């Protein structure tokens, strides 16, 4: 699967590449789902919906096809820096594995290097890779932490995720403003002072 969006000299170009056989099979299932729900899948508004949804779900779950360790290792550099590196407010869009409804929020990730750093964009990339899978927020938090810890082998890793879950807002208890916060820490971040510094930094707004 490959999706490219270009805008050259004002001209909009959209290139989408999906596995044709897989897309057709997924679309057939969505066609049957529409029928089971009592809809007329042959009416104009729904005629191409199964195909659109088939492409959409593949895009939303593209993280299965990506290797987060490879992403991190592609931009590892030796550096004698042993202070906290934080990438905060990383947008997250994921699908809850229980209802396949979205949960949306932000991740805050930090690590303290021990000989190696990585490109800052790679931190956001691995967050996205794990988020683009069927998830629960607790597992997502730990997977991000574990990947950074095992690949970079830093002095410590901290991950905090804040998210709103549509399965709570649209169905179930239907609580519109609830936010779920999860966290996970390794190494130096298990010390109270270091963890408190991290929390203070991700909570502050720089002027």
N, C-alpha and C positions, 0 to 999 in steps of 0.2 A: 504494500500500500504506500502510495506517495501522493502528497498534496502540496502543490506549489501555488502561491498567490503572488502575482507580479503586477506592478503598475508602472509601465514604461511610457514616458511621454504622454501621460494622461490616458493611456489605453489600459483597460482592465483585462487581465488574462488569468484564467483559472484553469489549473491542470490537476486532474484527479486520476489516480491510478489505484485500482483495487483488484484483488484476485477475482476474476470474473465468475468462476465457478462457485466460489464461496459466497459471493454477493448474491448470486441468483438463488442459492439454497436458502440463505437467510431471508431473502425477500419472500420466498414461497411460504415460509413459516409465518411471517407477518401478515401475508395475504389471508392465511387461514385464521389467524387470530382476529382480524377485522371481521371476518364472516361469523366467527363464534360469538363476537360481541354484538352481533345483530346489525352490523353496518353493511352497506352496499359498496363493496370494494371496486365496483365497476363504474361508479359515478365519477364525474370529472375531477372533483376535489381530492379523491382518494386513489385515482388511477395510478399515479406514480409514487404514492406514499410508501408502499412496501419497499421499493427500491431505495427511496430516500432514507428510510429508517435503517435499512441494511448497511448503507454507506455510513450513516451517522454513528451507529453502534460500533462499527469497526474503528472509526476515528476516535470515539470516546474511550475505547479499550485498546488503543494501540500500544500501550505500555508493555503488553505481553511480548511484543516483537522487539523490544529494546533491552539492551544490557546496561544497567546503571554503572556497574563496575568498569566496564569498558569506557563509558563516558568520562568517569572520573580520571581514569588512567591516561586518557588522551590529553590531559592538560595538567599533569603532575610536574612540579618544579621543586628542585632543592632550594631551600631558603631557610636561613637562620633567624626565624621569627617565632617567638613563643608567647605571643599575646593573643587575646581573643579575636577571632574573626567571625563577624556576624553578618548574615544575610537575612533581613527580616521583611515581613509583609510580602512573602511570596504567595501569589494567588493560587488557590487550589480549587479545582473542579473535579469531583470524583463521583462514582456511582456506588451507593450503598448495596452491598451484596445481598441484603435481606429482602429489599423491595425493588432494587434497581432504580431507585429515585436518587436525584443528585444530593450531594452535600457540598457546600460551597464555603470557602473561608480563606484563611491565611496561615502560612507556616513561617516560623522563625527558627532559623538554624544557626548554630555556632559550633566552632571547633577551635582547639588550641593546638597549633601545629607542633610537630616534633621532628623537624628535618624536612618535611614536605608540605607544600601548599598546593591548592588546585585553583583553576580559573573560577572566578566568582559565578559566572553564568552556569558552570557545571553543577553547582549546588542547586540552583533553580531547576536545572534539567532533570536531576535525579528525583527531585520532589515531584515533578510532573510525570516522570516515568512510572513511579509507584502509584501516583494518584490516578493514572489512566488505566487502572485495573479495577475489577470488582473488589471493593474494600470495606473494611470497618476502620473507623478513625484511629482506634487503639493500635491496630496492626500497622497501619500506614506510618504512624509516629515511630514505631520501633524499627520498621524496615529502613526508613531514612537514616536513623541513628546507626543501625548495624552496618549499613553499606559504607557510610563514611568512616566508621571506626575500623572496620576490617580492611578497607582499601588504603586509606591514608595513614592509619595507625597513629593518630594524634594523641595528645595527652588527655583529651577528653572531648566529648560531643554532647551537645544539648539540642533538643528539638521540642518545640511547643507548637501545637496546632489549635486554632480556634475556628470552629465551623458551625454553620447552621444546616440542619438536616431537614430536607423537605418531607421525609417520611414522618417527622414529628409535626410539621407545619401544615401539610396538605391532608394527612390522614391520621389515624391513631388519636393521640391526645389533642392534636391541632393547636399546639402552643406556638404562636407566631414569632415570638421574640427570644426564644431560648437559644443559648449558645453553649456548645460543648467544647471544653478545653481538655486536651491531653498533653502529657509531657513525658519525656524519657531522657535520662542522663547517664553518661559514663565518665569514668576517670575523674579528672579534676573538678568536673561539674557536680560531683557528689558531695563536694565540700560546700558547706552552707554559704561561706563568703563569696565563692566563685559563682555559685548558682544565683545568689541574690544580685550580684553585679550584672549577670546576664539578664535577669528579669527586669532590673531597673533600666538597662539599655534598650531592651525591646519595647518598653513601655513609654520611653521618652520620645519627644519630638524635637529634633535638632532645629535650631533657629537659623 
